[in-house]
Amino acid sequence: MLEIAGTAFMALGALFFVAGTIGLLRFPDVFCRLHALTKADGMGLALVCLSAAIGAPDGGEALRILLIWVFVALASATGGHLVARHARRAGPPVREVRP
């Protein structure tokens, strides 16, 4: 039963990664792209880490996976904030969304 749950979480995480990549390619400006990428990839990473923690042989492995997720989430949030701040200061052109 745990293997099925782990596989389901892994597939859902991969789906979120694909959705974030599609958002990166399809959205019109840097802020929309950054939002799609950070939100979808954060959820994808959480689901993949949950899947790996479910399949971990012991609690120590699961704790290390949790710590990896926390550090990557913090680095991702920091990196996204820095990119957004630089883009705001540089003033990139914001494209209008066509109906």
Secondary structure, 3 states (H helix, E strand, C coil): CHHHHHHHHHHHHHHHHHHHHHHHHHCCCHHHHHHHHHHHHHHHHHHHHHHHHHCCCCHHHHHHHHHHHHHHHHHHHHHHHHHHHHHHHHCCCCCCCCC
